[in-house]
Amino acid sequence: MNQRFDNVDRDTFRPALALPRSVYVHVPFCRHRCGYCNFSVVAGRDYLVDRFLNAIETEIGWLDRQFEIDTLFLGGGTPSHLSPANLERLMAAIRARFSLADNAEVTAECNPNDLDEATASALAAIGVNRVSLGVQSLDAAKLASLERDHTADDVHRAVERARSFATSVSVDLIFAAPGETRDAWQVDLDAALRLQTDHVSAYELTYEKGTQFWNRLNAEAITEADEDTQADMYTHAIERLNDAGLAQYEISSFAKEGHRCRHNEVYWNGRPYFAFGPSAARFVDGVREMNHLSTMKYFKQVEAGERPIDFREQLSPEPAARERLAIALRHVDGVECESFERETGFSVAQLLGKHGPSWQQDGLLVMDDRVRLTSAGRMIYNHISSLIERAVA
Amino acid sequence: MARTPTENIRNFCIIAHIDHGKSTLADRLLEHTGTITTREMQDQVLDDMELERQRGITIKARAVAMPVKVNGKTYELNLIDTPGHVDFQYEVSRSLMCCEGALLLADAFQGVEAQTVATGYAAIEHDLNIIPVINKIDLQYQRADEVAREMEQSLGVDADECVRVSAKSGINIDQLLEAIIDRIPAPTGDDKAALQAMVFDSHYDEFRGAITYVRIMEGTVKKGDKVQFMRSGTTHEVVELGQFRPQQTPCGALFPGQVGYLVCNIKSLEQVNCGDTITTVSKPASEPLPGYHEPKRMVYCGLYPSDGQDFKELREALGKLAINDPSFEFIPESSDALGFGFRCGFLGMLHMEVVQQRLEQESDVDLVQTAPNVTYEVITKRGETLEIHRPQEVPDSGEIEEFRQPIVRVNLIQPEEYVGAVIKLCQERRGIQQNTEYLSATRVMLSYDLPLAEVIYDMHDRLKSATRGYGTMDYDVLGYFPADLVRMDILVNGNRVDALSVICHRGDADRRGRAVVKKLKEEINQHMFEVAVQAAIGSRVIARETVRAQRKNVTAKCYGGDISRKRKLLQKQKAGKKRMKSVGNVDIPQKAFMAILDTGESNKK
């Protein structure tokens, strides 16, 4: 079952084919599932933690050698839901194959409620230096509607505690929740800014298929904010965060100087990454793979000695280049044209085709030595990316 | 096979509403005459096409000869099956020409229905002797006495003459056989006269070519005869002839009054026209039998392959279908919006549905269908008469002297309490009331003249919902009459979308235009620019809606897993072949092309 890495011709000009220097580990445990969440999560079944750690040890153990990495991201679910002992065991499993480079970024997603003294010490002890807090809101009514189980006070305490050991603290926020007004969002955002974190991720609420919110939306028990409200809220967030020194660097990501999430930038820059755990997605040797979404199915396959893969795709060069370009345009800095062509074999102008000049003319896209979207372009990112990818889809 | 004397032949058909038990009764007759044994009985022998079974209707006529011995004499009963739907009115009339009598069958609970009345009248017009038959008398809730009075009231038959049977349980079938022999006159005809054989149906056999169904009116036809189809003018040799018993049973000759089939090595049904007259080349009849006309297609629609590459496949599939169904026609057409396809003509809506279903079942073609329309007539200022098969063919209003549409006489039968709702329905559709008649204390027949265009699309569904399913309807084409009609065009960002044009009454245009553009607004996705959807008559815009430009379209999250999920979705979509048609630079979903009709009609509520 060993995974070998000596059969690929490593080309320094093709970073996607380089050895990954990033790792994602999915910890599927949560106290309960929130109504908007469609992640791979097992809520209230902590007796599965041992089985999970066994599976992670097995899956990581299949790598046939040791790698050095720059970024590690513990996501979920809620990694902070694990006990200190289990956090140690998880990190030991990772360290069995991965060593952290100097200055490595180690992120853990945490629930504000979980961050007690003991958990904070454990996270610090295993080397976590970046904390991403699932705050979502500081407004009591909105928190209740999102089915979050923490309060604004919990958030303040959690941020303090995170700052005690992490060099970078981030909060996730949700806007356009059911019934939320523009004014309410402005108040909520200001409250979040008073936390003075280094990084903010501001997400418009997405109604995902299979969630309670989705069902309620279809049953017309809740209504989605209209397009104008969503756009106004988003625009306000960009302006307000920029004013507060948190510059937008990706569609939903804002950071103070030096606090961008390096791990996430790996995704947007088309670089390779390992991933382990249920639903975890990896991009290794130009191949995209995703593990089974179902935690139980993931367990069973790993326990049977099989790789728990649900989806696998290797794109031919042009679609791969188009996807790479489309994803890069989420980043405010876009991508450097020359290196893009060298890496993919396709020039940006060639891939944009007739859209290139017209988007530039319409003020949606800027192209000099780099190609990037304007704020107007990012506003309709889906449209632009689908046209870039549609040409071959 | 000894020849049955002409005076011992009885030719008849069964007229009945769907579900009233026509096929079951036919089966029982076959059994009681010993034509087929119970063991051989495949349920409902006469409806042998799978599609007919599925829909519980008889689409094509067939004929079966049943020898039977009664009081020591051998009779030959020929049951000619008639199609049970108005789309096939002409075929019905040809079948009736071949009979001397008809069994008018009504369900002992449901009573007389509109279809029975319409075909019943047609039978009376053809001077057939009518035997009223009430079926299902063993039903718990039968009301046979009332139904008998309804038959008397609606069709003028004598209630006392009703034969009461249960086809399912075989009650009184022998009594019915006696009635057929006693009350239906024998055919007449001179076997020495010049041959006149009426073609009333045909089907295509892959190995033997066209099988032509005939009733001998005058003269005799023998194996080896050189025969001529008088209307189509073609000459063939009879290589085989015989009768259906119910399997094809060859014989040496067919004599006056007999019903059977001819095999003449004909390679396509195109040459075998229902209603044609066959005579012999050596001693031709002086005149063909009366009443013939070419199949009249009343409904047209465009059929397009839903994937551009399937055009050839669609053509082959349509060609194959046309061999078996001469009343269906197709000619290539192209649409700016839909590309290359075919304009197809049908006898009516049912015929259209049947053809479409067969296409999808028998060949692997995915279809995009445009809204169906009836055939219109335009008299130009220069005095020409144009047949209009699609809205694009309507000339400029300046060139039109008169615009004509087909009008039908519709008979609607329903319980008294729904009369108000049905009258409202007919009035909304520009109907003109002709008659009201009480068939019994509780059932009323309304007659209306209505534009066919108002009837074909969904009148039947509406009637059913207005009457909780108790209403039935049927119609007869009266002919073409002038009307204030216009062509309404749909423009998307100023470009006319040809496949979306419709012909409608000027008085309805505003309302319909508004409904259509509103529906299209829902169907067309937001674009990066504003999309104007307009309805126009000539250059005058009568309705407008705007699809707003998209202000925001961005997914908040895109991390490792999201990228894979998106790819997975993309693969699924590719497999699902989602297609849009681009007009100018506006993408129009294919659904929109049919939505046109739904809206226009549903707003009439």
Chai-1 contact restraints between the chains, C-beta under 6 A:
chainA,res_idxA,chainB,res_idxB,connection_type,confidence,min_distance_angstrom,max_distance_angstrom,comment,restraint_id
A,Y24,B,G560,contact,1.0,0.0,6.0,A-B,restraint_1
A,Y203,B,A556,contact,1.0,0.0,6.0,A-B,restraint_2
A,E204,B,A556,contact,1.0,0.0,6.0,A-B,restraint_3
A,E227,B,R551,contact,1.0,0.0,6.0,A-B,restraint_4
A,E227,B,K552,contact,1.0,0.0,6.0,A-B,restraint_5
A,Q230,B,K552,contact,1.0,0.0,6.0,A-B,restraint_6
A,A231,B,R551,contact,1.0,0.0,6.0,A-B,restraint_7
A,A231,B,K552,contact,1.0,0.0,6.0,A-B,restraint_8
A,I251,B,V554,contact,1.0,0.0,6.0,A-B,restraint_9
A,S252,B,A556,contact,1.0,0.0,6.0,A-B,restraint_10
A,Y267,B,Y559,contact,1.0,0.0,6.0,A-B,restraint_11
A,Y267,B,G560,contact,1.0,0.0,6.0,A-B,restraint_12
A,A281,B,G560,contact,1.0,0.0,6.0,A-B,restraint_13
A,A281,B,G561,contact,1.0,0.0,6.0,A-B,restraint_14
A,A281,B,S564,contact,1.0,0.0,6.0,A-B,restraint_15
A,R288,B,S564,contact,1.0,0.0,6.0,A-B,restraint_16
A,M290,B,S564,contact,1.0,0.0,6.0,A-B,restraint_17
A,F311,B,S564,contact,1.0,0.0,6.0,A-B,restraint_18
A,F311,B,K568,contact,1.0,0.0,6.0,A-B,restraint_19
A,E313,B,R567,contact,1.0,0.0,6.0,A-B,restraint_20
A,R330,B,C558,contact,1.0,0.0,6.0,A-B,restraint_21
A,M379,B,K552,contact,1.0,0.0,6.0,A-B,restraint_22
A,I380,B,N553,contact,1.0,0.0,6.0,A-B,restraint_23
A,Y381,B,V554,contact,1.0,0.0,6.0,A-B,restraint_24
A,N382,B,N553,contact,1.0,0.0,6.0,A-B,restraint_25
A,N382,B,V554,contact,1.0,0.0,6.0,A-B,restraint_26
A,N382,B,T555,contact,1.0,0.0,6.0,A-B,restraint_27
A,H383,B,N553,contact,1.0,0.0,6.0,A-B,restraint_28
A,A393,B,L570,contact,1.0,0.0,6.0,A-B,restraint_29
